[in-house]
Amino acid sequence: MDYLLALPSLLCGIALSLEDIRTRSVPRSWVLAGVFLQFVVLTMAAFVFNEARLALLPPCYGLSAALIQYALSSMAHGSLGFGDVTASAMIGQAVGVFGMEAFLLWWTIMAVIGLSSIGLRRATKVKDTAMPFVPVLFISALMAVILAHFVR
């Protein structure tokens, strides 16, 4: 049942990943819609299931993901765009539904995939160094949620 709670971020994450690959930009209006819809779904689930944690914890995970990504982008200028930072808020909110284990797995998997992607681009000497990062955020989130299910 938890998987249905993350459906807004799943659908928006697919759309954002495709748009980031296609245009190398992340429409913030899409991210805002995804964050808002995800919050609405979690708030409704909190009332239906009488679990306040569903409305409180996932948005905190999303906010912390965005703040961490913003701090990382501030340290290495040009590494992440603000669209990637805001997309991590939406995806972090969805991963937060599945708890701390999934959140920590997400960051670990994201680091491995992200660094591997950068290394592969450098090894193939791709001239365009800008790479779409939302697909990395999204794929690592899917993997983290699946792996966290087996950790429990």
Secondary structure, DSSP 8 states (H G I E B T S, - for coil): -HHHHTHHHHHHHHHHHHHHHHHS---HHHHHHHHHHHHHHHHHHHHHHT-THHHHHHHHHHHHHHHHHHHHHHHSTTSS-HHHHHHHHHHHHHHHTT-HHHHHHHHHHHHHHHHHHHHHHHHTT-S------HHHHHHHHHHHHHHHHHH-
